[in-house]
């Protein structure tokens, strides 16, 4: 991402930044390169949307199953359709309204994170973090995570344009925007994995994991 910001800043017309992958590909590789880049990014972003929709549908299905004590079974396909319809409908509200809704979601996320970390840190069992490790789980899951990370680089040209074509400020924004989520995510993983024992989760349902987290961490953690 840092190298991409430098390339974008040096190759943008007028030195103002804000070019795109397509324009950079056209200047470096010609029209054929631009077409190939467009097809690859279409495939990548479509795959990301499909992955989010499929996972969202699974979460909705598991959530309904959990709160209904397995008396209501919602197929994953139906859950994915509900997920896609809900967020697709939000897209019709306009940029300003979506920004306001996003701020509310982010505020809720930050509040929940602070609450979980604050109440969860004293309840961490260090043995849960040290005694369990299985490096074989990295493959093939790590491949999909690596591919997903390339989707975020699509915003680098837009970020450069937003910061007035200043490559230094853009690199600082990329570093801070990458390292701060890494730090927060590492803290969250430490709290989550430190509270929930691997042996305490029998299935693969994410809602089951959340339930076990609440039961292990106490009523406050469960409510959060």
C-alpha positions, 0 to 999 in steps of 0.5 A: 500500500505504501509503494502504491501511494508513492507510485500513484503520487508520481504518476498522477497527471498534474501531480495532484494525485487521485488517479486509479488502478485503471489509469495507472495500468493504462499509463504503464501497460497500455489499454490491454493492461487496463482491461486486465486490471479492470477484470481482475479487480471486478473479480476480486471485489465481486468475490469479497461481496459474495464472501460477506453476503454468504457469511452474513447469511450464515450469521443470520441463520445461526442467530435465529437458531440460537434465540429460538432454541433451534425451533426455527430453522432459517436456511443460509440462502434465505439469510444471505438474501435478507443480508443483501436486501438490508444493506442493499436498501441502505445504499439507496438512502444517499451518501449523507444518510449512510455516513450517519448510519455508519457513524452510529454502527461505529460508535456501537462497535467502539463502545462494545469493544471498550466494554468487552476489553475492560471487563474481559481483561481481568478474566483472561486465563493465560493457559488458554493462550499458551497451551493451544496452538495448531499451525495447520489451521493456517492453510487454506484459511490464510490464503483467503485472508491474504486475498481479502487484504488486497481489496483494501488497497483499492482505496489508496488512490482515493485516499491520496486524492482526499489528502490533496495528493500529499504522499507523506500524509498518505503514507502516514494515514496508511501506517496509522490506519493499518497498525491501529486496527492490528493493535485493536484486533490483537487485543480483542483476540487476546481477550476472546481466546483468553476467556473462551477455552477451545474445549468449551466450544463443541461446534463451529457455530459463531453464535455458539462461540458468543454464547460460550463467551457470555457464559464464561465471562459473566453477565456483563460480557454476555450483555455486551 
